[in-house]
Amino acid sequence: MWNERESPLRIEKRFEFDQYSRISKFMGEIEKLCKERDIYPNISFGKNFVSLSIFLENKEISDEEKDFSKDIDKFYLEH
């Protein structure tokens, strides 16, 4: 589940990994999706996690941002 935050308005999620090599593959999928959708989240990562923050353009999450976050969740489950 993505968490909604305020100040600034955003949604964010942390993805956990058991192998660093899986992070690299996951980040590659995110890169492709960002270019396709023209949505560029803030990304941080470490040895066993990737954290994403999507700053919202409006006061509510748009359909494009919902679809983007759902597709990221799908990539995570596949890897």
C-alpha positions as CSV (number, residue, x, y, z in Angstrom):
1,M,0.0,0.0,0.0
2,W,1.2,3.5,-0.9
3,N,1.1,6.0,2.0
4,E,-0.3,9.5,1.5
5,R,1.7,12.3,3.0
6,E,1.2,16.1,3.2
7,S,3.6,19.0,3.1
8,P,4.4,18.5,0.3
9,L,1.5,16.4,-1.0
10,R,2.8,13.0,-2.1
11,I,2.5,9.2,-2.0
12,E,5.4,7.0,-1.0
13,K,6.3,3.4,-0.6
14,R,9.3,1.4,0.5
15,F,10.1,-1.9,-1.3
16,E,12.2,-4.5,0.4
17,F,14.6,-6.9,-1.4
18,D,16.6,-9.9,-0.3
19,Q,19.3,-9.5,-2.9
20,Y,20.9,-6.3,-4.2
21,S,20.9,-7.6,-7.8
22,R,17.1,-7.6,-7.7
23,I,17.2,-3.8,-6.9
24,S,19.1,-3.1,-10.1
25,K,16.5,-4.9,-12.2
26,F,13.6,-3.2,-10.4
27,M,15.2,0.2,-10.9
28,G,15.6,-0.6,-14.7
29,E,11.8,-1.3,-14.9
30,I,11.1,1.9,-13.0
31,E,13.3,3.9,-15.4
32,K,11.4,2.6,-18.5
33,L,8.0,3.3,-16.9
34,C,9.1,6.9,-16.0
35,K,10.0,7.6,-19.6
36,E,6.8,6.1,-20.9
37,R,4.5,8.0,-18.4
38,D,6.5,11.2,-18.0
39,I,6.3,10.8,-14.2
40,Y,9.6,11.0,-12.3
41,P,9.4,10.1,-8.6
42,N,12.1,10.8,-6.0
43,I,14.0,7.6,-5.5
44,S,16.4,6.5,-2.8
45,F,17.8,3.0,-2.3
46,G,20.2,1.0,-0.1
47,K,21.5,-2.5,0.2
48,N,18.1,-4.0,0.6
49,F,15.4,-1.4,-0.3
50,V,14.1,1.1,-2.7
51,S,11.9,4.0,-1.6
52,L,9.8,6.1,-4.0
53,S,8.0,9.4,-3.5
54,I,5.6,10.6,-6.1
55,F,4.8,14.3,-5.6
56,L,1.2,15.0,-6.7
57,E,0.4,17.7,-9.2
58,N,-3.1,18.3,-7.7
59,K,-4.8,17.9,-4.3
60,E,-5.7,14.3,-5.2
61,I,-3.9,11.5,-6.8
62,S,-4.6,11.5,-10.6
63,D,-5.5,8.4,-12.6
64,E,-2.1,8.6,-14.2
65,E,-0.4,8.6,-10.8
66,K,-2.6,5.7,-9.6
67,D,-1.8,3.6,-12.7
68,F,1.9,4.4,-12.4
69,S,2.0,3.3,-8.7
70,K,0.0,0.1,-9.5
71,D,2.5,-0.7,-12.3
72,I,5.4,-0.3,-10.0
73,D,3.7,-2.7,-7.5
74,K,3.4,-5.2,-10.4
75,F,7.1,-4.9,-11.2
76,Y,7.9,-5.5,-7.6
77,L,5.8,-8.6,-7.4
78,E,7.4,-10.0,-10.6
79,H,10.9,-9.5,-9.2
